[in-house]
Amino acid sequence: MPNRSSVAGHTPQRTCVICRKKNEKVKMIRFVLNEKNIIIDYRQRLNMRGYYTCDDNGCILLLDRWIKKKSRKSN
């Protein structure tokens, strides 16, 4: 029995870490955090924990604040 993701026409969905809206994976920007540095993963293949944000100026501008907040939680 095939699972839901193997159905033809399925498009992966991701959630923006800033505004929490869901969108297609290819329309989102993937980035990873490497010791408080942001690495934009254009090819979406880095072997690290990835986060997604909308391709929207508002979400991208708030990304720095989100990273600072995340780094405080991990300490």
Order of alpha helices (4+ residues) and beta strands (2+ residues): beta-beta-beta-beta-beta-alpha
